[in-house]
Amino acid sequence: MYFVIGMRRSGTSIFREIVQSHPDVASCLFEPHDLWAAVDLAHFSRFKNLEWVNSTIDKFNRANIGAKFALNSGTKALEWIWLDKTFNKPNFLFIRRCEEDTWNSVYKQDKDSVRGIVSHKEHRLTHERIYDQFARFCVRNPDRACMIDFEDLVKKPDQTMKTVWKTLKVKDHSIKHMIRKPENRRGL
């Protein structure tokens, strides 16, 4: 079981596709909101025994697949750690992207939407805290967690993915054919 996690607009979708392209890696659910909701409720003792919560988590456990979470700015993003507390030693594949590029991408996508956008300051604070959490988790769990940089994935894809394949305990798999330059890049 594995989770692909990063800030929204940081490359989680292409990273998910790359991981899923490996012939020995099980499929990865895309934005599994029901799983996230069940994990969110499971850490409260009053909801722990709700049938829907338990059945959703059990289904995912039995399937032994992956899931992708693109985190929005704000304190809610810090709750990704509940995934590790809910499941039995899952692997974590974190993707990090330059804060300025991530912000520009979020702004470009959401500036005219009804949902609006958080301030750049709040985005930057969440970005720093999330990536600090990811880095500390990787240091404490090197056998089941790795973090890659989006910029490295674009510049040297096969070399960057070696760490991911090692974390997932599968053989190397070339992915050069899957990489394209992002539209809103900063000197890549």
Secondary structure, DSSP 4 states (H G I P E B T S, - for coil): -EEEEEETTSSHHHHHHHHHHSTTS--EESS-HHHHHHHHHHTSTTTTT-HHHHHHHHHHHHHT-EEEEEEPSSGGGGGGHHHHHHSSS-EEEEEE--HHHHHHHHHHHHTTSTT----HHHHHHHHHHHHHHHHHHHHH-TTTEEEEEHHHHHHSHHHHHHHHHHHHT------GGG----TT-S--
